[in-house]
Each structure stands twice: as C-alpha cells, then as structure tokens.
Amino acid sequence: MPVEILIYIYLGMCAGMILFNIATALLSRRREHRSFRDGIRLELTVSRELDRLAETGAVSERHLRFMERRLRRVNGMAAFDAALERLCVRRPELTRSYLTALNGVTITLAEDYCRRDEIEAAYFPYIIRKYRLLDGQENEALKTMLLDLLHESSIYCRENAMQALYTSGDAQIIVRALRIIDASSLYYHSKLLSDGLLNYTGDTWELADALWEAFDAFQPWMQVTLLNYFRFSSGAYCEKIHALLNDPAQDDEVRFACLRYLGRYPYPPAYADLLRYATPSENARWEYAAIASFVLASYPGAETAAVLKRNLYHPNWYIRFNASKSLEQLGFGYRDLIDVIEGHDRYASEILRYRFDVRELEERKEDAVCTTV
C-alpha cells in the first residue's frame, strides 16, 4: 500500500509539472503576442506624430504627455524600442527629430527609472545609447543622472551608463565618469573601460588631451586602462609613453603597459631602453624582461637577436617563451639557431623546438584550408 501511494504521488507531481509547463508556455506566447501588438500600436501612434512633425515642425503636447505615461512602464519602453527599430529604418531623419523633441520626457523618465531596481534602471541608459539620445545634445541633467548610475552596485547599470555617456561626444563628462569609477570601491573590469572608450563618438583627439591632462590624478589600475586604450586607438603618443616608461616613480604595471604600447608602435628612440629592459636583472621584476623580449619582435637588428638568444637560456619560462616567439617572428629559422637547438641547454633547445613545431602545424593547417578552398 505505501508503494502504491508513492507511485500516485509521483504521478501527481509529474502531472503538475506538465500542467505548469503548459501554462508557462501559454502565458509566454500571450506576453509575446501582447508585446508585438503593443509595439505595432505604438508604432502607428508615433508614425502619425512623425507626419505631424513633418507638417508643423513640432510634436503636440498631448502626445508628449501620452508618451510620458506610456514609457513609465518597462513593457511600454520595450514596445517603444521595437517601434523605433522599424521607424529608424524607414524614416531616419524624422525619427531623429522626434527623439530630440522628446528630450523633456526623457529627463523625466530618467529620474523615475534611476530610482527603480537595478534591472529596470539599467534598461534606460541602454535605450539612450542605442538611439544616441545624447549625441549633439547639451543635456546636462541627463548626463548627471547617468553619472549617478555609476554608483550603483550592478555592473549592468554602470556599464550601460558608460556606454550611453560614450555617445555624448563630451570628453570632460567621460573624464568625470572615469574619476567616479576610479574613486569607487566597486569592481569594474579594466577591459570593459578600455574597449568602451573605443566606442566614443566625439573628437578622439579632444578625448585624448582630456585623458592625458587628468592622467596623473588616476590610480595605477586606471592609468593602465587608459594606456591600453591608447594602445588600441593611436600610435601618436610614443614620446609621452616613452617618458612614462623611464620614470622610476611610476607603478610597475603602468610601465608594463608602456612596454606593450611601444611594441605595437615601434619608436626608435626607445630601442636602447627596450634592450636594457629585456636584459634580466636581479634588481628588477622578471616581467620587464619577459614583456620586453616580446616587444623586441618589432625592433629587428643584431643587438635584438643577441639579447633574445641570450634570454633563451634564462631559467624563467616566460622569458624563454617570449624570446623564442620574437625570434620566430623576426624570421629566424632552424639553421640560424642550430647552435642553441643542438646545444647543451635542454630548456633553450626545447622552447625553440616547440616554437618551430607550432609554426609547422600552423602552416599545415593553412595549406589544408587553401587546398579545401
């Protein structure tokens, strides 16, 4: 009897789960249908207002009040997003003018959304970024609200706020935002910021000048972030970065970032210093020699080859590995390095054999791809 009861209970649970899944699927389809219907209705409403805007050059106050009420709900904002996607394709210039006319509504909604939970608060700056509502606008109130979101614990809030600020074209507001992040105890990944700065829509030279002017006020981790941004944006800062590299007061991580920059953009005046950093020293961290060995691949020459060959014998694996990789990139082959490969230092020989084996495998792979094509 107890076994039969357990079986009936199990069957009842299975039936309940099946009913729950069916109900969830039906509700999901109903929500999708409602969202699609609301998006179409809102698109028709906005489209009529675009016609009015084309005729009169203005958006009616009644429509502005309607949109303020409609967009206070997240599903209304989602429907508005879907409508704008279609309208931006069909009527881009009018839609841009319409969004400009909604500035007052946008500020009011920003105040409301910034007080909500983190998911809803993160959605609003996403809309600002997507439709570049700050582009060309001197909207200090909206910028200030986005800066306030940088104090939120949610990384989604902070990242969406930064992405929206990148579209402002305002270099000084970007510096203010970075200062807030730099002073905050909340974690923000350096790569998010360095990659995000590449999305800046304004004058990049103006941004660079503003970042250099504020550079010394940032903490080392933020300075590394800015140097990584410069490394992927322009090679115009070699002189400044060379000076940072040779400043003993700078943090080691900052100087490592300087080495990487000079590897991406060869700078002849820095060659002697790179050779010096590539020479391991007991008084310096091993990372200097490892990174400089990698960087020297961009500086061909007899002295480069001599330093890299010497580093093949270093006990540190990273120094040996980077030296072998740079020698390979500089075009050194098996015959050029036969004295090392056939020498008595097992580790130097193995790292070179490894590099040549990797290169051979890559060449075979490329040949196989070309043959297939």
Phi, psi and omega per residue, in radians:
M1 nan -0.822 3.115
P2 -1.042 -0.622 3.136
V3 -1.135 -0.734 3.130
E4 -1.104 -0.678 3.127
I5 -1.117 -0.736 3.121
L6 -1.085 -0.696 3.124
I7 -1.106 -0.761 3.124
Y8 -1.114 -0.688 3.102
I9 -1.100 -0.753 3.139
Y10 -1.096 -0.776 3.117
L11 -1.100 -0.677 3.107
G12 -1.120 -0.705 3.096
M13 -1.111 -0.750 3.116
C14 -1.066 -0.764 3.129
A15 -1.099 -0.699 3.114
G16 -1.104 -0.720 3.120
M17 -1.142 -0.684 3.118
I18 -1.115 -0.788 3.116
L19 -1.097 -0.700 3.124
F20 -1.086 -0.769 3.141
N21 -1.138 -0.689 3.112
I22 -1.120 -0.794 3.139
A23 -1.094 -0.720 3.123
T24 -1.103 -0.747 3.126
A25 -1.106 -0.729 3.131
L26 -1.137 -0.753 3.130
L27 -1.137 -0.644 3.128
S28 -1.136 -0.769 3.110
R29 -1.116 -0.659 3.134
R30 -1.139 -0.730 3.118
R31 -1.127 -0.737 3.123
E32 -1.087 -0.743 3.124
H33 -1.109 -0.753 -3.134
R34 -1.142 -0.714 -3.139
S35 -1.113 -0.755 3.115
F36 -1.107 -0.743 -3.139
R37 -1.126 -0.758 3.131
D38 -1.125 -0.655 3.121
G39 -1.120 -0.713 3.127
I40 -1.144 -0.782 3.139
R41 -1.080 -0.773 -3.130
L42 -1.173 -0.611 3.095
E43 -1.092 -0.728 3.109
L44 -1.126 -0.701 3.126
T45 -1.111 -0.837 -3.135
V46 -1.166 -0.657 3.134
S47 -1.075 -0.712 3.084
R48 -1.106 -0.652 3.138
E49 -1.231 -0.547 3.061
L50 -1.130 -0.662 3.076
D51 -1.083 -0.743 3.129
R52 -1.141 -0.702 3.128
L53 -1.100 -0.670 3.125
A54 -1.153 -0.576 -3.102
E55 -1.433 -0.797 -2.995
T56 -1.833 -0.310 -3.118
G57 1.418 0.198 -3.120
A58 -2.554 2.778 3.062
V59 -1.798 2.378 -3.066
S60 -1.186 2.586 3.106
E61 -1.107 -0.612 3.126
R62 -1.077 -0.720 3.132
H63 -1.165 -0.686 3.136
L64 -1.088 -0.733 3.113
R65 -1.148 -0.686 3.111
F66 -1.083 -0.793 -3.115
M67 -1.158 -0.632 3.116
E68 -1.083 -0.733 3.102
R69 -1.218 -0.737 -3.052
R70 -1.170 -0.664 -3.018
L71 -1.522 -0.039 3.068
R72 -1.206 -0.419 3.097
R73 -1.608 2.447 -3.085
V74 -1.081 -0.687 3.132
N75 -1.177 -0.488 3.045
G76 -1.206 -0.681 3.095
M77 -1.156 -0.666 3.112
A78 -1.137 -0.715 3.100
A79 -1.136 -0.666 3.105
F80 -1.118 -0.715 3.097
D81 -1.040 -0.826 -3.141
A82 -1.106 -0.682 3.136
A83 -1.162 -0.739 -3.117
L84 -1.141 -0.608 3.122
E85 -0.992 -0.720 -3.125
R86 -1.350 -0.683 -3.105
L87 -1.214 -0.586 3.127
C88 -1.124 -0.481 3.114
V89 -1.369 -0.731 -3.048
R90 -1.451 -0.684 -3.044
R91 -2.392 1.169 -2.993
P92 -1.070 -0.790 -3.066
E93 -1.189 -0.762 3.130
L94 -1.150 -0.680 3.124
T95 -1.109 -0.659 3.100
R96 -1.104 -0.768 3.120
S97 -1.141 -0.656 3.121
Y98 -1.107 -0.773 3.135
L99 -1.128 -0.605 3.071
T100 -1.120 -0.681 3.126
A101 -1.169 -0.356 -3.138
L102 -1.532 0.200 -3.069
N103 -0.951 -0.782 -3.132
G104 -1.080 -0.740 3.096
V105 -1.117 -0.703 -3.132
T106 -1.049 -0.766 3.136
I107 -1.120 -0.748 3.120
T108 -1.090 -0.753 3.137
L109 -1.178 -0.623 3.133
A110 -1.075 -0.737 3.111
E111 -1.050 -0.682 -3.121
D112 -1.253 -0.840 -3.082
Y113 -1.169 -0.567 -3.119
C114 -1.167 -0.323 3.123
R115 -1.613 -0.023 -3.080
R116 -1.566 -3.087 3.127
D117 -1.181 2.880 -2.927
E118 -1.072 -0.575 -3.112
I119 -1.205 -0.816 3.134
E120 -1.209 -0.638 3.117
A121 -1.128 -0.584 -3.132
A122 -1.286 -0.419 -3.072
Y123 -1.236 -0.611 -3.064
F124 -1.146 -0.868 3.078
P125 -1.095 -0.437 3.052
Y126 -1.091 -0.744 3.104
I127 -1.144 -0.685 3.124
I128 -1.071 -0.764 -3.138
R129 -1.190 -0.788 -3.041
K130 -1.042 -0.718 -3.092
Y131 -1.852 0.195 3.029
R132 0.825 0.970 -3.104
L133 -1.236 -0.266 3.109
L134 -1.663 -0.155 -3.043
D135 -1.100 2.011 3.115
G136 1.305 0.179 -3.104
Q137 -1.890 2.311 3.039
E138 -1.555 1.142 -3.044
N139 -1.788 1.398 -3.065
E140 -1.136 -0.610 -3.122
A141 -1.100 -0.780 -3.129
L142 -1.194 -0.674 3.098
K143 -1.100 -0.708 3.131
T144 -1.108 -0.691 3.118
M145 -1.146 -0.652 3.095
L146 -1.169 -0.647 3.066
L147 -1.104 -0.633 3.115
D148 -1.117 -0.564 3.135
L149 -1.178 -0.313 3.130
L150 -1.244 -0.165 3.082
H151 -1.589 -0.110 -3.123
E152 -1.247 2.624 -3.127
S153 -1.277 -0.459 -3.094
S154 -1.288 2.206 3.092
I155 -1.158 -0.478 3.110
Y156 -1.137 -0.728 3.102
C157 -1.075 -0.869 -3.051
R158 -1.172 -0.743 -3.120
E159 -1.194 -0.729 3.105
N160 -1.129 -0.641 3.090
A161 -1.113 -0.754 3.114
M162 -1.125 -0.750 3.128
Q163 -1.062 -0.630 3.086
A164 -1.191 -0.694 -3.129
L165 -1.175 -0.553 3.109
Y166 -1.062 -0.464 -3.116
T167 -1.471 -0.038 -3.085
S168 -1.314 -0.442 -3.070
G169 1.237 0.273 -3.100
D170 -1.882 1.860 -3.082
A171 -1.133 -0.666 -3.086
Q172 -1.191 -0.590 3.121
I173 -1.224 -0.539 3.079
I174 -1.171 -0.732 3.107
V175 -1.104 -0.736 3.093
R176 -1.060 -0.735 3.139
A177 -1.108 -0.761 -3.140
L178 -1.137 -0.612 3.099
R179 -1.152 -0.678 3.101
I180 -1.098 -0.798 -3.137
I181 -1.131 -0.714 -3.110
D182 -1.121 -0.639 -3.110
A183 -1.471 -0.213 -3.082
S184 -1.394 2.660 3.061
S185 -1.532 -0.087 -3.138
L186 -1.349 2.439 -3.102
Y187 -1.310 2.373 3.083
Y188 -2.450 2.084 -3.058
H189 -1.147 2.337 -3.101
S190 -1.022 -0.665 -3.087
K191 -1.167 -0.590 3.079
L192 -1.036 -0.711 -3.110
L193 -1.297 -0.811 -3.112
S194 -1.119 -0.681 3.086
D195 -1.241 -0.653 3.141
G196 -1.112 -0.668 3.127
L197 -1.072 -0.470 3.102
L198 -1.196 -0.286 3.114
N199 -1.545 0.014 -3.115
Y200 -1.024 2.308 -3.007
T201 -1.717 -0.084 -3.128
G202 -1.576 -2.752 3.128
D203 -1.275 1.947 -3.069
T204 -1.187 -0.488 3.098
W205 -1.217 -0.672 3.080
E206 -1.118 -0.710 3.099
L207 -1.113 -0.765 -3.139
A208 -1.063 -0.756 3.122
D209 -1.071 -0.732 3.141
A210 -1.161 -0.674 3.138
L211 -1.208 -0.704 3.110
W212 -1.154 -0.654 -3.133
E213 -1.112 -0.607 -3.113
A214 -1.682 0.023 -2.966
F215 -0.958 -0.842 -3.049
D216 -1.172 -0.326 -3.115
A217 -1.439 -0.213 -3.109
F218 -1.502 2.756 3.022
Q219 -1.262 2.789 -3.097
P220 -0.937 -0.694 -3.092
W221 -1.131 -0.622 3.099
M222 -1.288 -0.599 3.068
Q223 -1.087 -0.703 3.074
V224 -1.088 -0.716 3.106
T225 -1.028 -0.789 -3.128
L226 -1.168 -0.686 3.110
L227 -1.131 -0.639 3.075
N228 -1.144 -0.667 3.073
Y229 -1.094 -0.808 3.118
F230 -1.065 -0.630 -3.113
R231 -1.103 -0.587 -3.099
F232 -1.702 -0.006 -3.088
S233 -1.911 -0.699 -3.047
S234 -2.844 2.626 3.065
G235 -1.724 0.369 -3.051
A236 -1.506 0.042 -3.011
Y237 -2.015 0.399 -3.062
C238 -1.032 -0.734 -3.090
E239 -1.104 -0.807 -3.141
K240 -1.116 -0.731 -3.085
I241 -1.263 -0.565 3.046
H242 -1.094 -0.700 3.116
A243 -1.144 -0.690 3.091
L244 -1.105 -0.701 -3.122
L245 -1.040 -0.670 -3.072
N246 -1.621 0.133 3.088
D247 -1.544 1.878 -3.086
P248 -1.146 -0.273 -3.142
A249 -1.374 -0.238 -3.119
Q250 -1.290 2.644 3.077
D251 -1.143 2.576 -3.127
D252 -0.989 -0.745 -3.108
E253 -1.100 -0.590 3.090
V254 -1.142 -0.742 -3.132
R255 -1.227 -0.564 3.041
F256 -1.078 -0.746 3.128
A257 -1.112 -0.614 3.096
C258 -1.129 -0.726 3.105
L259 -1.049 -0.772 -3.129
R260 -1.106 -0.665 3.111
Y261 -1.075 -0.809 -3.108
L262 -1.223 -0.288 3.008
G263 -1.355 -0.580 3.132
R264 -1.361 -0.604 -3.127
Y265 -2.159 1.633 -3.108
P266 -0.952 2.339 -3.091
Y267 -2.334 1.731 -3.038
P268 -0.859 -0.706 3.132
P269 -1.065 -0.325 -3.124
A270 -1.582 -0.052 -3.013
Y271 -1.036 -0.809 -3.121
A272 -1.078 -0.677 3.125
D273 -1.185 -0.661 3.123
L274 -1.137 -0.678 3.072
L275 -1.098 -0.665 3.124
R276 -1.171 -0.764 3.136
Y277 -1.194 -0.514 -3.136
A278 -1.303 -0.250 3.106
T279 -1.529 1.938 -3.075
P280 -0.993 2.495 3.139
S281 -2.410 2.547 3.117
E282 -1.200 -0.410 -3.100
N283 -1.569 -0.022 -3.110
A284 -2.182 2.674 3.103
R285 -1.161 2.563 -3.088
W286 -1.113 -0.389 -3.120
E287 -1.076 -0.529 3.116
Y288 -1.048 -0.853 -3.123
A289 -1.158 -0.662 -3.119
A290 -1.149 -0.831 -3.108
I291 -1.219 -0.738 3.135
A292 -1.104 -0.609 3.086
S293 -1.106 -0.651 3.090
F294 -1.208 -0.720 -3.087
V295 -1.170 -0.578 -3.071
L296 -1.127 -0.166 3.040
A297 -1.069 -0.381 3.127
S298 -1.603 0.057 -3.081
Y299 -2.271 1.304 -3.107
P300 -1.135 2.600 3.115
G301 2.807 2.899 -3.118
A302 -1.120 -0.715 3.137
E303 -1.150 -0.654 3.089
T304 -1.050 -0.837 -3.122
A305 -1.075 -0.705 -3.120
A306 -1.133 -0.765 3.141
V307 -1.151 -0.770 -3.113
L308 -1.154 -0.700 3.107
K309 -1.118 -0.657 3.103
R310 -1.157 -0.623 -3.129
N311 -1.246 -0.288 3.069
L312 -1.107 -0.358 -3.112
Y313 -1.693 0.054 -3.088
H314 -1.285 2.518 -3.125
P315 -1.122 -0.464 -3.094
N316 -1.325 2.199 -3.075
W317 -1.092 -0.714 -3.089
Y318 -1.136 -0.670 3.103
I319 -1.148 -0.788 3.115
R320 -1.080 -0.779 -3.089
F321 -1.101 -0.832 -3.119
N322 -1.156 -0.639 3.106
A323 -1.126 -0.747 3.141
S324 -1.154 -0.684 3.137
K325 -1.147 -0.715 3.131
S326 -1.163 -0.704 3.109
L327 -1.070 -0.710 3.113
E328 -1.118 -0.773 -3.138
Q329 -1.143 -0.488 3.112
L330 -1.392 -0.036 3.053
G331 1.679 0.164 3.116
F332 -1.293 2.341 -3.139
G333 -1.987 -2.957 -3.072
Y334 -1.045 -0.783 -3.085
R335 -1.181 -0.592 -3.135
D336 -1.174 -0.465 -3.053
L337 -2.059 0.431 -3.078
I338 -1.065 -0.568 -3.121
D339 -1.169 -0.528 3.114
V340 -1.417 -0.792 -3.091
I341 -1.106 -0.706 -3.122
E342 -1.659 0.192 -3.109
G343 -1.401 -3.007 -3.053
H344 -1.632 -0.102 3.123
D345 -1.568 1.867 -3.053
R346 -1.081 -0.737 -3.050
Y347 -1.214 -0.687 3.091
A348 -1.117 -0.727 -3.140
S349 -1.136 -0.764 -3.096
E350 -1.143 -0.678 -3.097
I351 -1.187 -0.603 3.098
L352 -1.247 -0.734 3.100
R353 -1.057 -0.699 3.113
Y354 -1.051 -0.825 -3.126
R355 -1.066 -0.765 -3.115
F356 -1.198 -0.606 3.078
D357 -1.139 -0.734 3.114
V358 -1.086 -0.767 3.140
R359 -1.100 -0.701 3.129
E360 -1.117 -0.726 3.112
L361 -1.123 -0.706 3.122
E362 -1.134 -0.708 3.116
E363 -1.130 -0.702 3.081
R364 -1.099 -0.693 3.131
K365 -1.112 -0.755 3.122
E366 -1.117 -0.716 3.124
D367 -1.116 -0.672 3.123
A368 -1.136 -0.687 3.125
V369 -1.154 -0.756 -3.140
C370 -1.133 -0.646 3.130
T371 -1.164 -0.701 -3.137
T372 -1.148 -0.727 3.135
V373 -1.169 nan nan
